[in-house]
Amino acid sequence: MFGPRLDGTNGVSLRTPTLEDHKTFVHWTLEPEATRFWGGRIADIRDEAFAERHTKDAESQNSVTWSIAFENETVGFTGLFDIDWVSRDAESGIFIGRHDLYGRGIASETIRLRTAFAWRELGLLRVHNWISLRNRGSRRANEKAGYRQMGLMKRYAFRSGQWYDDWQGEVFSPDIPAGTFVPPSTGG
């Protein structure tokens, strides 16, 4: 499903993705500056593929997706994925496609808005993710929003002729009393 508009600070807002946003997203994922921690990407850039992806995202019952806007211009996307409604757990992700805007706090505000939505609107208990250990900016933005390291996947991916480790992070709802056991996601 698409998430509702969420207005944040410093010109950052999350809004419902448009078909045009989907077309832009795919082109950004082919840019080496924006995807240097992702490794190789192959994308279907036919108009029909954009429309199919847009419809699939809109109809999903296990994800919530947004476009990220900075000063009213779409600059990336974010979401909660593989939501396990029984365990109240989800994976999160963020992608800023405009690499010239890195370091301006856009990711930090996006993660804050998305995580608050996960707690208040969806009633999730935990949100988790994984990030290339070398992607210090993304890791820092997640840590500002309360994510803490739960693990490290050594030599997780081979990119640009070398192995990369991935940092695994998680954040729990502030409404969970200390010491409460929250079962891990089953991916369902």
PyRosetta script that sets phi, psi and omega in degrees:
from pyrosetta import init, pose_from_sequence

init()
pose = pose_from_sequence("MFGPRLDGTNGVSLRTPTLEDHKTFVHWTLEPEATRFWGGRIADIRDEAFAERHTKDAESQNSVTWSIAFENETVGFTGLFDIDWVSRDAESGIFIGRHDLYGRGIASETIRLRTAFAWRELGLLRVHNWISLRNRGSRRANEKAGYRQMGLMKRYAFRSGQWYDDWQGEVFSPDIPAGTFVPPSTGG")
pose.set_psi(1, 159.5)
pose.set_omega(1, 175.8)
pose.set_phi(2, -92.2)
pose.set_psi(2, 140.4)
pose.set_omega(2, 179.4)
pose.set_phi(3, -79.6)
pose.set_psi(3, 157.2)
pose.set_omega(3, 177.6)
pose.set_phi(4, -75.9)
pose.set_psi(4, 166.8)
pose.set_omega(4, 177.2)
pose.set_phi(5, -65.7)
pose.set_psi(5, 132.1)
pose.set_omega(5, 176.0)
pose.set_phi(6, -128.1)
pose.set_psi(6, 118.4)
pose.set_omega(6, -179.9)
pose.set_phi(7, -95.3)
pose.set_psi(7, 129.8)
pose.set_omega(7, 179.9)
pose.set_phi(8, -113.3)
pose.set_psi(8, -154.4)
pose.set_omega(8, -179.0)
pose.set_phi(9, -101.9)
pose.set_psi(9, 169.0)
pose.set_omega(9, 174.8)
pose.set_phi(10, 54.6)
pose.set_psi(10, 35.3)
pose.set_omega(10, 175.6)
pose.set_phi(11, 78.9)
pose.set_psi(11, 10.7)
pose.set_omega(11, -178.4)
pose.set_phi(12, -98.3)
pose.set_psi(12, 134.1)
pose.set_omega(12, 172.5)
pose.set_phi(13, -145.4)
pose.set_psi(13, 154.5)
pose.set_omega(13, 173.1)
pose.set_phi(14, -106.2)
pose.set_psi(14, 136.4)
pose.set_omega(14, -178.9)
pose.set_phi(15, -143.0)
pose.set_psi(15, 165.2)
pose.set_omega(15, -179.3)
pose.set_phi(16, -62.1)
pose.set_psi(16, 127.6)
pose.set_omega(16, 179.2)
pose.set_phi(17, -66.4)
pose.set_psi(17, 142.8)
pose.set_omega(17, 174.5)
pose.set_phi(18, -102.3)
pose.set_psi(18, 169.7)
pose.set_omega(18, 175.8)
pose.set_phi(19, -61.6)
pose.set_psi(19, -38.7)
pose.set_omega(19, 177.3)
pose.set_phi(20, -62.1)
pose.set_psi(20, -38.3)
pose.set_omega(20, 176.9)
pose.set_phi(21, -60.3)
pose.set_psi(21, -43.6)
pose.set_omega(21, 179.7)
pose.set_phi(22, -59.8)
pose.set_psi(22, -39.2)
pose.set_omega(22, 178.4)
pose.set_phi(23, -64.9)
pose.set_psi(23, -41.7)
pose.set_omega(23, 178.6)
pose.set_phi(24, -65.7)
pose.set_psi(24, -42.7)
pose.set_omega(24, -179.1)
pose.set_phi(25, -55.0)
pose.set_psi(25, -47.4)
pose.set_omega(25, -177.3)
pose.set_phi(26, -61.5)
pose.set_psi(26, -42.0)
pose.set_omega(26, 179.3)
pose.set_phi(27, -65.6)
pose.set_psi(27, -37.7)
pose.set_omega(27, 176.9)
pose.set_phi(28, -62.8)
pose.set_psi(28, -38.2)
pose.set_omega(28, -177.3)
pose.set_phi(29, -68.3)
pose.set_psi(29, -9.9)
pose.set_omega(29, 176.4)
pose.set_phi(30, -96.2)
pose.set_psi(30, -1.3)
pose.set_omega(30, -179.6)
pose.set_phi(31, -87.6)
pose.set_psi(31, 122.4)
pose.set_omega(31, -176.8)
pose.set_phi(32, -62.8)
pose.set_psi(32, -32.7)
pose.set_omega(32, -179.3)
pose.set_phi(33, -66.0)
pose.set_psi(33, -35.3)
pose.set_omega(33, -176.7)
pose.set_phi(34, -86.4)
pose.set_psi(34, -19.5)
pose.set_omega(34, -174.9)
pose.set_phi(35, -121.5)
pose.set_psi(35, 24.0)
pose.set_omega(35, -174.5)
pose.set_phi(36, -61.5)
pose.set_psi(36, -20.4)
pose.set_omega(36, 178.3)
pose.set_phi(37, -97.4)
pose.set_psi(37, -1.0)
pose.set_omega(37, -177.4)
pose.set_phi(38, -92.8)
pose.set_psi(38, -25.8)
pose.set_omega(38, -172.3)
pose.set_phi(39, 86.3)
pose.set_psi(39, -167.2)
pose.set_omega(39, -176.5)
pose.set_phi(40, -66.7)
pose.set_psi(40, 147.9)
pose.set_omega(40, 178.5)
pose.set_phi(41, -134.2)
pose.set_psi(41, 142.3)
pose.set_omega(41, 172.8)
pose.set_phi(42, -124.6)
pose.set_psi(42, 133.7)
pose.set_omega(42, -177.0)
pose.set_phi(43, -133.4)
pose.set_psi(43, 145.9)
pose.set_omega(43, 174.4)
pose.set_phi(44, -91.4)
pose.set_psi(44, 111.3)
pose.set_omega(44, -175.0)
pose.set_phi(45, -106.8)
pose.set_psi(45, 24.6)
pose.set_omega(45, 173.2)
pose.set_phi(46, -75.2)
pose.set_psi(46, 147.8)
pose.set_omega(46, 178.7)
pose.set_phi(47, -55.9)
pose.set_psi(47, -38.9)
pose.set_omega(47, -179.9)
pose.set_phi(48, -62.6)
pose.set_psi(48, -37.0)
pose.set_omega(48, -179.3)
pose.set_phi(49, -66.4)
pose.set_psi(49, -39.3)
pose.set_omega(49, 177.7)
pose.set_phi(50, -62.1)
pose.set_psi(50, -45.8)
pose.set_omega(50, -178.6)
pose.set_phi(51, -64.0)
pose.set_psi(51, -40.8)
pose.set_omega(51, 178.8)
pose.set_phi(52, -62.8)
pose.set_psi(52, -45.1)
pose.set_omega(52, -179.8)
pose.set_phi(53, -64.2)
pose.set_psi(53, -42.1)
pose.set_omega(53, 179.4)
pose.set_phi(54, -60.8)
pose.set_psi(54, -46.2)
pose.set_omega(54, 179.8)
pose.set_phi(55, -65.4)
pose.set_psi(55, -43.4)
pose.set_omega(55, 179.6)
pose.set_phi(56, -60.0)
pose.set_psi(56, -45.6)
pose.set_omega(56, 178.7)
pose.set_phi(57, -62.6)
pose.set_psi(57, -41.6)
pose.set_omega(57, -178.7)
pose.set_phi(58, -64.2)
pose.set_psi(58, -35.3)
pose.set_omega(58, -175.2)
pose.set_phi(59, -90.7)
pose.set_psi(59, -9.4)
pose.set_omega(59, -177.0)
pose.set_phi(60, -61.7)
pose.set_psi(60, 134.4)
pose.set_omega(60, 176.1)
pose.set_phi(61, -97.8)
pose.set_psi(61, -2.9)
pose.set_omega(61, -177.1)
pose.set_phi(62, -121.8)
pose.set_psi(62, 20.6)
pose.set_omega(62, 175.9)
pose.set_phi(63, -153.0)
pose.set_psi(63, 157.2)
pose.set_omega(63, 173.9)
pose.set_phi(64, -132.5)
pose.set_psi(64, 123.6)
pose.set_omega(64, -177.2)
pose.set_phi(65, -122.6)
pose.set_psi(65, 147.4)
pose.set_omega(65, 177.2)
pose.set_phi(66, -135.7)
pose.set_psi(66, 155.9)
pose.set_omega(66, 163.1)
pose.set_phi(67, -90.1)
pose.set_psi(67, 145.1)
pose.set_omega(67, 174.8)
pose.set_phi(68, -97.6)
pose.set_psi(68, 128.0)
pose.set_omega(68, 177.0)
pose.set_phi(69, -114.3)
pose.set_psi(69, 138.5)
pose.set_omega(69, 173.8)
pose.set_phi(70, -125.5)
pose.set_psi(70, 119.8)
pose.set_omega(70, -176.6)
pose.set_phi(71, 51.6)
pose.set_psi(71, 45.4)
pose.set_omega(71, 177.0)
pose.set_phi(72, 66.4)
pose.set_psi(72, 14.4)
pose.set_omega(72, 175.7)
pose.set_phi(73, -114.7)
pose.set_psi(73, 133.1)
pose.set_omega(73, 177.6)
pose.set_phi(74, -67.0)
pose.set_psi(74, 126.4)
pose.set_omega(74, -176.9)
pose.set_phi(75, -127.5)
pose.set_psi(75, -3.5)
pose.set_omega(75, -179.1)
pose.set_phi(76, 177.1)
pose.set_psi(76, -165.8)
pose.set_omega(76, 177.6)
pose.set_phi(77, -147.0)
pose.set_psi(77, 160.2)
pose.set_omega(77, 179.9)
pose.set_phi(78, -152.3)
pose.set_psi(78, 166.9)
pose.set_omega(78, 177.4)
pose.set_phi(79, -179.3)
pose.set_psi(79, 175.2)
pose.set_omega(79, 173.2)
pose.set_phi(80, -116.1)
pose.set_psi(80, 126.2)
pose.set_omega(80, -170.4)
pose.set_phi(81, -127.1)
pose.set_psi(81, 161.0)
pose.set_omega(81, 178.2)
pose.set_phi(82, 48.3)
pose.set_psi(82, 47.1)
pose.set_omega(82, -179.1)
pose.set_phi(83, -66.0)
pose.set_psi(83, 125.6)
pose.set_omega(83, 174.9)
pose.set_phi(84, -100.1)
pose.set_psi(84, 101.1)
pose.set_omega(84, -173.8)
pose.set_phi(85, -69.8)
pose.set_psi(85, -24.0)
pose.set_omega(85, 178.9)
pose.set_phi(86, -74.4)
pose.set_psi(86, -50.9)
pose.set_omega(86, 179.9)
pose.set_phi(87, -81.6)
pose.set_psi(87, -9.9)
pose.set_omega(87, -179.1)
pose.set_phi(88, 57.4)
pose.set_psi(88, 53.7)
pose.set_omega(88, -175.5)
pose.set_phi(89, -134.3)
pose.set_psi(89, 147.1)
pose.set_omega(89, 177.6)
pose.set_phi(90, -148.9)
pose.set_psi(90, 154.7)
pose.set_omega(90, 171.2)
pose.set_phi(91, -91.4)
pose.set_psi(91, 147.2)
pose.set_omega(91, 178.5)
pose.set_phi(92, -121.3)
pose.set_psi(92, 159.3)
pose.set_omega(92, 177.9)
pose.set_phi(93, -154.8)
pose.set_psi(93, 156.4)
pose.set_omega(93, 178.2)
pose.set_phi(94, -148.4)
pose.set_psi(94, 146.2)
pose.set_omega(94, 177.5)
pose.set_phi(95, -146.8)
pose.set_psi(95, 118.5)
pose.set_omega(95, 173.2)
pose.set_phi(96, -99.7)
pose.set_psi(96, 112.4)
pose.set_omega(96, -176.7)
pose.set_phi(97, -81.1)
pose.set_psi(97, -20.5)
pose.set_omega(97, 179.3)
pose.set_phi(98, -92.6)
pose.set_psi(98, 91.0)
pose.set_omega(98, -175.8)
pose.set_phi(99, -64.9)
pose.set_psi(99, -18.6)
pose.set_omega(99, 177.3)
pose.set_phi(100, -72.1)
pose.set_psi(100, -8.4)
pose.set_omega(100, -179.9)
pose.set_phi(101, -104.3)
pose.set_psi(101, 3.9)
pose.set_omega(101, 179.7)
pose.set_phi(102, -60.7)
pose.set_psi(102, 146.0)
pose.set_omega(102, 176.1)
pose.set_phi(103, 85.7)
pose.set_psi(103, 8.5)
pose.set_omega(103, -178.6)
pose.set_phi(104, -102.2)
pose.set_psi(104, 6.8)
pose.set_omega(104, 178.3)
pose.set_phi(105, 85.0)
pose.set_psi(105, 7.1)
pose.set_omega(105, -179.3)
pose.set_phi(106, -64.9)
pose.set_psi(106, -46.0)
pose.set_omega(106, 180.0)
pose.set_phi(107, -63.8)
pose.set_psi(107, -43.9)
pose.set_omega(107, -179.4)
pose.set_phi(108, -59.0)
pose.set_psi(108, -45.3)
pose.set_omega(108, -179.6)
pose.set_phi(109, -69.8)
pose.set_psi(109, -37.6)
pose.set_omega(109, 177.8)
pose.set_phi(110, -61.4)
pose.set_psi(110, -47.4)
pose.set_omega(110, -179.0)
pose.set_phi(111, -63.7)
pose.set_psi(111, -39.9)
pose.set_omega(111, 178.0)
pose.set_phi(112, -61.2)
pose.set_psi(112, -47.6)
pose.set_omega(112, -179.6)
pose.set_phi(113, -62.8)
pose.set_psi(113, -46.8)
pose.set_omega(113, -178.0)
pose.set_phi(114, -63.2)
pose.set_psi(114, -42.8)
pose.set_omega(114, -178.6)
pose.set_phi(115, -68.8)
pose.set_psi(115, -40.6)
pose.set_omega(115, 176.5)
pose.set_phi(116, -61.1)
pose.set_psi(116, -39.2)
pose.set_omega(116, 177.1)
pose.set_phi(117, -63.3)
pose.set_psi(117, -41.1)
pose.set_omega(117, 179.5)
pose.set_phi(118, -59.1)
pose.set_psi(118, -39.4)
pose.set_omega(118, -179.3)
pose.set_phi(119, -75.9)
pose.set_psi(119, -56.1)
pose.set_omega(119, -170.5)
pose.set_phi(120, -74.2)
pose.set_psi(120, -41.4)
pose.set_omega(120, -173.7)
pose.set_phi(121, -96.4)
pose.set_psi(121, -34.1)
pose.set_omega(121, -177.3)
pose.set_phi(122, -100.6)
pose.set_psi(122, -16.2)
pose.set_omega(122, -179.9)
pose.set_phi(123, 68.5)
pose.set_psi(123, 27.9)
pose.set_omega(123, 179.2)
pose.set_phi(124, -72.7)
pose.set_psi(124, 152.4)
pose.set_omega(124, 178.0)
pose.set_phi(125, -96.8)
pose.set_psi(125, -32.1)
pose.set_omega(125, -176.4)
pose.set_phi(126, -144.0)
pose.set_psi(126, 144.2)
pose.set_omega(126, 171.1)
pose.set_phi(127, -128.0)
pose.set_psi(127, 135.5)
pose.set_omega(127, -177.6)
pose.set_phi(128, -133.1)
pose.set_psi(128, 165.8)
pose.set_omega(128, 177.9)
pose.set_phi(129, -162.1)
pose.set_psi(129, 176.0)
pose.set_omega(129, 169.9)
pose.set_phi(130, -140.2)
pose.set_psi(130, 144.7)
pose.set_omega(130, -172.2)
pose.set_phi(131, -139.6)
pose.set_psi(131, 141.4)
pose.set_omega(131, 174.5)
pose.set_phi(132, -54.8)
pose.set_psi(132, 130.2)
pose.set_omega(132, -178.5)
pose.set_phi(133, -57.1)
pose.set_psi(133, -29.7)
pose.set_omega(133, 180.0)
pose.set_phi(134, -77.0)
pose.set_psi(134, -11.8)
pose.set_omega(134, 179.4)
pose.set_phi(135, -85.9)
pose.set_psi(135, 73.8)
pose.set_omega(135, -174.6)
pose.set_phi(136, -60.7)
pose.set_psi(136, -37.9)
pose.set_omega(136, -178.4)
pose.set_phi(137, -62.8)
pose.set_psi(137, -45.0)
pose.set_omega(137, 179.5)
pose.set_phi(138, -67.2)
pose.set_psi(138, -41.7)
pose.set_omega(138, 178.3)
pose.set_phi(139, -62.3)
pose.set_psi(139, -44.0)
pose.set_omega(139, 178.3)
pose.set_phi(140, -61.8)
pose.set_psi(140, -42.3)
pose.set_omega(140, 179.4)
pose.set_phi(141, -62.4)
pose.set_psi(141, -39.8)
pose.set_omega(141, 177.8)
pose.set_phi(142, -68.1)
pose.set_psi(142, -40.9)
pose.set_omega(142, 179.1)
pose.set_phi(143, -64.3)
pose.set_psi(143, -34.9)
pose.set_omega(143, 176.5)
pose.set_phi(144, -61.3)
pose.set_psi(144, -31.1)
pose.set_omega(144, -179.9)
pose.set_phi(145, -87.7)
pose.set_psi(145, 4.6)
pose.set_omega(145, 175.5)
pose.set_phi(146, 103.1)
pose.set_psi(146, -2.3)
pose.set_omega(146, 178.2)
pose.set_phi(147, -68.0)
pose.set_psi(147, 139.5)
pose.set_omega(147, 178.7)
pose.set_phi(148, -126.3)
pose.set_psi(148, 152.9)
pose.set_omega(148, -179.5)
pose.set_phi(149, -66.4)
pose.set_psi(149, 129.4)
pose.set_omega(149, 173.8)
pose.set_phi(150, -112.0)
pose.set_psi(150, -10.9)
pose.set_omega(150, 179.4)
pose.set_phi(151, -179.3)
pose.set_psi(151, 173.4)
pose.set_omega(151, 178.3)
pose.set_phi(152, -140.0)
pose.set_psi(152, 122.0)
pose.set_omega(152, 178.7)
pose.set_phi(153, -95.8)
pose.set_psi(153, 105.8)
pose.set_omega(153, -178.6)
pose.set_phi(154, -70.5)
pose.set_psi(154, 139.4)
pose.set_omega(154, 176.7)
pose.set_phi(155, 46.9)
pose.set_psi(155, 48.8)
pose.set_omega(155, -176.2)
pose.set_phi(156, -71.3)
pose.set_psi(156, -37.6)
pose.set_omega(156, -176.6)
pose.set_phi(157, -142.7)
pose.set_psi(157, 148.7)
pose.set_omega(157, 177.5)
pose.set_phi(158, -105.7)
pose.set_psi(158, 114.6)
pose.set_omega(158, -177.8)
pose.set_phi(159, -135.9)
pose.set_psi(159, 138.4)
pose.set_omega(159, 174.9)
pose.set_phi(160, 51.4)
pose.set_psi(160, 39.2)
pose.set_omega(160, 175.3)
pose.set_phi(161, 81.3)
pose.set_psi(161, 11.2)
pose.set_omega(161, 179.2)
pose.set_phi(162, -147.5)
pose.set_psi(162, 159.9)
pose.set_omega(162, 177.7)
pose.set_phi(163, -83.9)
pose.set_psi(163, 143.8)
pose.set_omega(163, 177.3)
pose.set_phi(164, -120.3)
pose.set_psi(164, 140.9)
pose.set_omega(164, 172.1)
pose.set_phi(165, -93.6)
pose.set_psi(165, 150.5)
pose.set_omega(165, 176.7)
pose.set_phi(166, -115.6)
pose.set_psi(166, 134.1)
pose.set_omega(166, 175.7)
pose.set_phi(167, -85.9)
pose.set_psi(167, 131.1)
pose.set_omega(167, 176.4)
pose.set_phi(168, -107.3)
pose.set_psi(168, 125.7)
pose.set_omega(168, -179.1)
pose.set_phi(169, -122.5)
pose.set_psi(169, 158.2)
pose.set_omega(169, 176.8)
pose.set_phi(170, -150.5)
pose.set_psi(170, 155.1)
pose.set_omega(170, 175.1)
pose.set_phi(171, -140.8)
pose.set_psi(171, 139.4)
pose.set_omega(171, -179.7)
pose.set_phi(172, -106.6)
pose.set_psi(172, 150.2)
pose.set_omega(172, 177.9)
pose.set_phi(173, -57.1)
pose.set_psi(173, 139.1)
pose.set_omega(173, 177.5)
pose.set_phi(174, -66.6)
pose.set_psi(174, -12.3)
pose.set_omega(174, 179.9)
pose.set_phi(175, -83.0)
pose.set_psi(175, -4.1)
pose.set_omega(175, -180.0)
pose.set_phi(176, -85.2)
pose.set_psi(176, 121.1)
pose.set_omega(176, 177.4)
pose.set_phi(177, -61.8)
pose.set_psi(177, 146.5)
pose.set_omega(177, 179.2)
pose.set_phi(178, -56.4)
pose.set_psi(178, 139.0)
pose.set_omega(178, 177.6)
pose.set_phi(179, 86.6)
pose.set_psi(179, -1.9)
pose.set_omega(179, 179.0)
pose.set_phi(180, -74.7)
pose.set_psi(180, 131.9)
pose.set_omega(180, 177.7)
pose.set_phi(181, -80.6)
pose.set_psi(181, 126.3)
pose.set_omega(181, 174.9)
pose.set_phi(182, -114.8)
pose.set_psi(182, 118.4)
pose.set_omega(182, -176.9)
pose.set_phi(183, -65.9)
pose.set_psi(183, 149.3)
pose.set_omega(183, 177.2)
pose.set_phi(184, -68.0)
pose.set_psi(184, 157.0)
pose.set_omega(184, 179.4)
pose.set_phi(185, -64.5)
pose.set_psi(185, 143.9)
pose.set_omega(185, 175.2)
pose.set_phi(186, -98.2)
pose.set_psi(186, -0.4)
pose.set_omega(186, 178.9)
pose.set_phi(187, 76.7)
pose.set_psi(187, 10.1)
pose.set_omega(187, -176.4)
pose.set_phi(188, -96.4)
pose.dump_pdb("model.pdb")
